[in-house]
Amino acid sequence: MIEPLPNAPLAPRTTLELGGRAEWLVEAGSEAEIRDALGWAVDRGVPVSVLGGGSNVVVADRGVRGLIVTIATRGLDIDRRHDVALVTAAAGEPWDEVVKTTVAENLAGIECLSGIPGTAGATPIQNVGAYGQEVASVVARVRVLHRETLEETVMTATECGFGYRSSVFRRADNPYIILDVAFSLVAGGAPNLGYAQVAEGFAAGATPTLGELRAAVLDLRRSKSMVIDDDDPNRRSVGSFFVNPVVDGANLESVIASARVLGVLGFDQQPPVHPVGEERYKLSAAWLVEHAGFPRGAVRGRVGLSTKHALALVHRGDGTTGELIEFARDIRRGVRAHLGVDLKPEPVFWGFDRDDPTE
């Protein structure tokens, strides 16, 4: 039987290295231990939170009530079926190891997601995406466990309710813990060159190998301090703190007008924008942050913005979550006041009175 640790520190288990302690914590290295942990919590009426790599969670300074279950299950299986391969990864499998292995096996579909921290089981939760790819396009199914009934279910991609950086697993009432995820990848498929910053690293008309594209993505992420490196002063972050907002045509024109009035956009210039549907446009949250008066490298006490990417809020050391939340709140207010856009945070928040303490 599992024996949860009381009063366990959480900061060392997150990439921000911030936050208080867990009332109880257990590291589950097998599905049997996950079931035991959930049974322990149900018997005592204790709420459960699930922690993977800690790369997308902000923990309150006061800590988190209940049981934290850290998922440490491992395993990767590749089932080749002609030109398609079904790759099944245990929830605790490090995500970049999954990508590295599939690229080495010449399986296309997630190569642009190289270098993203965290675990495989976390990728469907926020529909992880980068540089023209997202996991929703390749998820075949997700095997889950109900937190209270301990009933096992297999969910299709449609049942996962994927949206932009969202899924049914992100809802406050989500009853499931992810056990493993199966991805449908293309054997010998061409690498995805749909993102300009990635494609421009190769000669026009060239078709890089999956390995070459992975290397290019890793280089690009490193240039933005988006690959965890102990020697990088920007390393303590959750990556992009805000989601790129999607607006309609009228709102886009309003943003452009506001930027021109502020003098941060010339009358012959346009902000970076990507059409995502009829009269729907995705704006760059990083551009909005910087042009609302929050430049890269901005410092606020012991937190600030990355020197290489305006979307990464970073912890400089010896700080508090409260400082980070206050800074994030000020950024949201500044972008709203100057450019008329309300940014939404990408990470989840634990131990706070509200689901989104940055509002």
C-alpha positions as CSV (number, residue, x, y, z in Angstrom):
1,M,0.0,0.0,0.0
2,I,1.1,3.5,-0.7
3,E,2.1,5.8,2.2
4,P,1.6,9.5,1.2
5,L,4.2,12.0,2.5
6,P,2.8,14.7,4.6
7,N,3.7,18.4,4.2
8,A,5.8,17.7,1.1
9,P,7.5,20.7,-0.7
10,L,6.2,21.3,-4.2
11,A,8.5,24.1,-5.5
12,P,11.3,21.6,-6.4
13,R,8.8,19.7,-8.5
14,T,7.8,22.6,-10.7
15,T,9.8,24.4,-13.4
16,L,9.0,27.8,-11.7
17,E,10.5,26.6,-8.4
18,L,7.8,28.5,-6.6
19,G,5.0,27.7,-4.2
20,G,4.2,26.0,-0.9
21,R,3.7,22.5,0.2
22,A,1.3,19.7,-0.5
23,E,-0.8,18.5,2.4
24,W,-0.1,15.0,1.2
25,L,2.0,13.7,-1.8
26,V,2.6,10.3,-3.3
27,E,4.8,9.4,-6.3
28,A,3.0,6.7,-8.3
29,G,5.3,4.6,-10.5
30,S,2.7,2.2,-11.6
31,E,-1.0,2.2,-12.5
32,A,-1.6,0.0,-9.4
33,E,-0.1,2.8,-7.2
34,I,-2.2,5.4,-8.9
35,R,-5.3,3.3,-8.0
36,D,-4.1,2.9,-4.4
37,A,-3.5,6.6,-4.1
38,L,-7.0,7.4,-5.4
39,G,-8.5,4.8,-3.1
40,W,-6.6,6.4,-0.2
41,A,-8.0,9.8,-1.0
42,V,-11.6,8.5,-1.5
43,D,-11.6,6.7,1.8
44,R,-10.6,10.0,3.6
45,G,-12.6,12.4,1.5
46,V,-9.4,14.2,0.3
47,P,-9.3,16.1,-3.0
48,V,-6.8,14.9,-5.5
49,S,-4.5,16.9,-7.9
50,V,-2.3,15.2,-10.5
51,L,1.3,16.4,-11.2
52,G,3.4,15.5,-14.2
53,G,6.5,17.4,-15.0
54,G,5.4,20.5,-13.2
55,S,6.0,22.7,-16.3
56,N,2.4,24.1,-16.6
57,V,1.4,24.7,-13.0
58,V,1.6,27.7,-10.6
59,V,1.4,26.7,-6.9
60,A,0.2,29.2,-4.3
61,D,2.6,30.2,-1.5
62,R,0.3,28.7,1.0
63,G,0.5,25.3,-0.6
64,V,-2.2,22.9,-1.8
65,R,-4.8,21.1,0.3
66,G,-5.4,17.4,-0.4
67,L,-3.3,14.7,-2.1
68,I,-0.9,15.4,-4.9
69,V,-0.3,12.4,-7.1
70,T,2.8,12.7,-9.2
71,I,2.7,10.4,-12.2
72,A,5.9,8.5,-12.7
73,T,4.7,5.7,-14.9
74,R,7.0,4.8,-17.9
75,G,6.6,2.9,-21.1
76,L,6.5,3.5,-24.9
77,D,5.1,1.1,-27.4
78,I,5.2,1.5,-31.2
79,D,2.8,-0.6,-33.3
80,R,3.5,-0.2,-37.0
81,R,0.6,-0.7,-39.4
82,H,1.8,-0.2,-42.9
83,D,2.4,3.6,-43.4
84,V,0.9,4.4,-40.0
85,A,2.3,3.8,-36.5
86,L,0.3,3.8,-33.3
87,V,2.6,5.1,-30.6
88,T,1.4,4.6,-27.0
89,A,3.1,6.5,-24.2
90,A,2.6,6.0,-20.5
91,A,1.4,9.2,-18.8
92,G,4.6,9.7,-16.9
93,E,6.9,9.3,-20.0
94,P,9.0,12.5,-20.5
95,W,7.4,14.2,-23.5
96,D,10.6,15.1,-25.3
97,E,11.9,11.5,-25.1
98,V,8.7,10.5,-26.9
99,V,9.3,13.0,-29.6
100,K,13.0,12.0,-29.9
101,T,12.2,8.3,-30.2
102,T,9.5,8.9,-32.9
103,V,11.8,11.1,-34.9
104,A,14.5,8.4,-34.7
105,E,12.0,5.9,-35.9
106,N,11.1,8.2,-38.9
107,L,7.6,8.8,-37.7
108,A,6.1,12.2,-38.6
109,G,3.5,14.1,-36.7
110,I,5.0,15.6,-33.5
111,E,8.5,16.6,-34.6
112,C,7.7,20.3,-34.2
113,L,6.8,19.6,-30.5
114,S,10.4,18.9,-29.7
115,G,11.9,20.4,-26.5
116,I,8.6,21.0,-24.8
117,P,9.0,20.0,-21.1
118,G,6.6,17.9,-19.1
119,T,5.1,14.4,-19.6
120,A,3.2,12.6,-22.3
121,G,0.1,12.4,-20.1
122,A,-0.1,16.2,-19.8
123,T,-0.1,16.9,-23.6
124,P,-3.8,16.2,-24.2
125,I,-4.8,18.3,-21.2
126,Q,-4.0,21.7,-22.8
127,N,-3.7,20.3,-26.4
128,V,0.0,21.1,-26.5
129,G,1.1,22.8,-29.7
130,A,4.0,24.7,-31.2
131,Y,5.3,25.7,-34.6
132,G,2.4,24.5,-36.7
133,Q,1.5,21.3,-34.9
134,E,-0.7,20.3,-31.9
135,V,-1.4,16.9,-30.4
136,A,-5.1,17.1,-31.2
137,S,-4.2,16.3,-34.8
138,V,-2.5,13.0,-33.9
139,V,-4.2,11.7,-30.7
140,A,-5.9,8.4,-31.5
141,R,-7.2,7.7,-28.0
142,V,-6.6,8.5,-24.3
143,R,-7.0,5.9,-21.6
144,V,-8.2,7.4,-18.4
145,L,-9.2,6.4,-14.8
146,H,-12.1,7.9,-13.0
147,R,-10.9,9.6,-9.8
148,E,-13.7,8.3,-7.6
149,T,-15.1,5.1,-9.2
150,L,-11.7,3.9,-10.4
151,E,-13.4,2.8,-13.6
152,E,-11.1,2.7,-16.6
153,T,-12.3,4.3,-19.9
154,V,-10.8,4.8,-23.4
155,M,-11.7,8.1,-24.9
156,T,-11.5,9.0,-28.6
157,A,-10.0,12.3,-29.8
158,T,-13.5,13.6,-30.4
159,E,-14.5,12.8,-26.8
160,C,-11.5,14.7,-25.6
161,G,-13.1,18.0,-26.8
162,F,-9.9,19.5,-28.1
163,G,-9.8,23.3,-28.7
164,Y,-7.0,25.8,-28.8
165,R,-4.9,25.0,-25.7
166,S,-7.9,23.3,-24.1
167,S,-9.7,20.0,-23.7
168,V,-12.3,18.3,-21.4
169,F,-9.3,17.5,-19.1
170,R,-8.8,21.2,-18.3
171,R,-12.3,21.7,-16.9
172,A,-12.6,22.2,-13.2
173,D,-15.0,19.3,-13.0
174,N,-12.8,16.9,-14.9
175,P,-13.1,13.5,-13.1
176,Y,-10.3,11.7,-15.0
177,I,-6.7,10.9,-14.6
178,I,-4.8,10.1,-17.8
179,L,-3.1,6.7,-17.8
180,D,-1.6,6.7,-21.3
181,V,-2.0,8.3,-24.7
182,A,-1.9,6.8,-28.2
183,F,-0.7,8.9,-31.1
184,S,-1.2,8.1,-34.8
185,L,1.9,9.0,-36.7
186,V,2.9,8.7,-40.3
187,A,5.8,6.3,-41.1
188,G,8.2,8.1,-43.5
189,G,6.0,11.2,-43.5
190,A,7.3,14.6,-44.5
191,P,8.3,17.0,-41.8
192,N,6.0,19.9,-41.0
193,L,7.4,23.2,-42.5
194,G,4.2,25.2,-42.0
195,Y,5.7,27.6,-39.5
196,A,7.8,30.4,-41.1
197,Q,10.4,30.7,-38.4
198,V,11.2,27.0,-38.7
199,A,11.0,26.8,-42.5
200,E,13.4,29.8,-43.0
201,G,16.2,27.8,-41.5
202,F,16.3,25.6,-44.6
203,A,17.0,26.4,-48.3
204,A,14.0,27.2,-50.4
205,G,12.6,24.0,-51.8
206,A,14.6,21.8,-49.5
207,T,13.0,18.9,-47.7
208,P,14.8,18.3,-44.4
209,T,14.7,15.0,-42.5
210,L,12.7,14.7,-39.4
211,G,15.9,14.8,-37.4
212,E,17.1,18.0,-39.1
213,L,13.7,19.6,-38.4
214,R,13.8,18.5,-34.8
215,A,17.3,20.1,-34.4
216,A,16.0,23.3,-36.0
217,V,13.1,23.4,-33.6
218,L,15.3,22.8,-30.6
219,D,17.7,25.6,-31.7
220,L,14.7,28.0,-32.1
221,R,13.4,27.1,-28.7
222,R,16.8,27.6,-27.1
223,S,17.1,31.0,-28.7
224,K,13.9,31.9,-26.8
225,S,15.0,30.2,-23.5
226,M,12.2,27.7,-24.1
227,V,14.4,24.6,-23.4
228,I,15.1,23.9,-19.8
229,D,18.8,24.6,-19.1
230,D,20.3,24.8,-15.6
231,D,22.7,27.5,-16.8
232,D,20.0,29.7,-18.3
233,P,18.9,32.6,-16.0
234,N,15.5,32.4,-17.8
235,R,14.9,28.8,-16.9
236,R,12.4,29.1,-14.1
237,S,9.2,29.6,-16.0
238,V,6.1,27.8,-17.3
239,G,7.0,28.7,-20.9
240,S,4.4,30.9,-22.5
241,F,2.3,32.3,-19.6
242,F,-0.5,33.7,-21.8
243,V,-2.4,32.2,-24.7
244,N,-2.4,33.9,-28.1
245,P,-5.8,35.5,-28.2
246,V,-8.2,35.0,-31.1
247,V,-10.3,38.0,-32.1
248,D,-12.9,38.9,-34.8
249,G,-12.3,41.5,-37.5
250,A,-13.7,44.4,-35.6
251,N,-11.6,43.7,-32.6
252,L,-8.5,43.3,-34.8
253,E,-9.1,46.8,-36.3
254,S,-9.6,48.2,-32.8
255,V,-6.2,46.7,-31.7
256,I,-4.5,48.2,-34.7
257,A,-6.1,51.6,-34.1
258,S,-5.1,51.6,-30.4
259,A,-1.5,50.6,-31.3
260,R,-1.3,53.5,-33.8
261,V,-2.6,56.0,-31.3
262,L,0.0,54.8,-28.8
263,G,2.7,55.2,-31.4
264,V,3.9,51.6,-31.3
265,L,2.6,50.8,-34.7
266,G,3.1,52.9,-37.8
267,F,0.2,53.7,-40.1
268,D,1.7,51.5,-42.8
269,Q,2.4,48.6,-40.4
270,Q,0.4,45.6,-39.2
271,P,0.8,43.6,-36.1
272,P,1.6,39.9,-36.4
273,V,-1.7,38.1,-37.1
274,H,-2.7,34.7,-38.4
275,P,-6.2,34.0,-39.9
276,V,-7.7,31.0,-38.2
277,G,-11.2,30.9,-39.8
278,E,-13.8,33.2,-41.2
279,E,-13.4,36.6,-39.6
280,R,-11.2,35.1,-36.9
281,Y,-7.6,36.1,-36.3
282,K,-4.9,34.9,-33.9
283,L,-2.8,37.7,-32.4
284,S,0.6,37.3,-30.9
285,A,0.3,37.6,-27.2
286,A,4.1,38.3,-27.0
287,W,3.6,41.3,-29.3
288,L,0.7,42.6,-27.2
289,V,2.7,42.3,-24.0
290,E,5.8,44.1,-25.4
291,H,3.8,46.9,-27.1
292,A,1.7,47.5,-23.9
293,G,4.9,48.5,-22.1
294,F,6.4,45.3,-20.8
295,P,9.7,44.7,-22.7
296,R,11.7,41.5,-22.6
297,G,14.0,41.4,-19.5
298,A,11.6,43.6,-17.5
299,V,12.2,43.1,-13.7
300,R,9.7,43.3,-10.9
301,G,11.4,42.4,-7.7
302,R,12.4,38.7,-7.9
303,V,10.3,38.0,-10.9
304,G,10.1,39.4,-14.4
305,L,10.0,38.7,-18.1
306,S,12.5,36.5,-19.9
307,T,15.3,38.4,-21.7
308,K,14.5,36.4,-24.8
309,H,10.7,36.0,-24.9
310,A,8.0,38.4,-23.7
311,L,5.5,35.6,-23.0
312,A,7.7,33.9,-20.4
313,L,7.3,35.2,-16.9
314,V,10.3,34.0,-15.0
315,H,11.3,33.6,-11.4
316,R,14.8,35.0,-10.7
317,G,15.3,33.2,-7.5
318,D,14.2,33.5,-3.8
319,G,10.8,34.9,-5.0
320,T,7.2,34.1,-4.2
321,T,4.3,33.0,-6.2
322,G,2.5,36.1,-5.0
323,E,5.0,38.3,-6.7
324,L,4.6,36.4,-10.0
325,I,0.8,36.6,-9.8
326,E,0.8,40.3,-9.1
327,F,3.1,40.9,-12.1
328,A,0.9,38.7,-14.4
329,R,-2.1,40.7,-13.2
330,D,-0.4,44.0,-14.1
331,I,0.5,42.7,-17.5
332,R,-3.1,41.7,-18.2
333,R,-4.4,45.1,-17.0
334,G,-1.8,46.9,-19.1
335,V,-2.6,45.0,-22.3
336,R,-6.3,45.5,-21.7
337,A,-6.0,49.2,-21.0
338,H,-3.6,50.0,-23.9
339,L,-4.7,47.6,-26.6
340,G,-8.2,46.4,-25.6
341,V,-7.4,42.7,-25.4
342,D,-7.9,40.5,-22.3
343,L,-5.1,37.9,-22.2
344,K,-5.9,34.5,-20.7
345,P,-3.2,32.5,-18.8
346,E,-2.0,29.2,-20.1
347,P,-0.9,27.4,-16.9
348,V,-3.2,26.0,-14.2
349,F,-3.3,27.4,-10.7
350,W,-3.2,25.3,-7.5
351,G,-4.1,26.4,-4.0
352,F,-5.8,29.7,-4.9
353,D,-9.3,30.9,-4.0
354,R,-10.0,31.3,-7.7
355,D,-9.3,29.3,-10.8
356,D,-7.6,32.3,-12.3
357,P,-6.0,34.6,-9.7
358,T,-4.5,36.8,-12.4
359,E,-7.9,38.3,-13.2
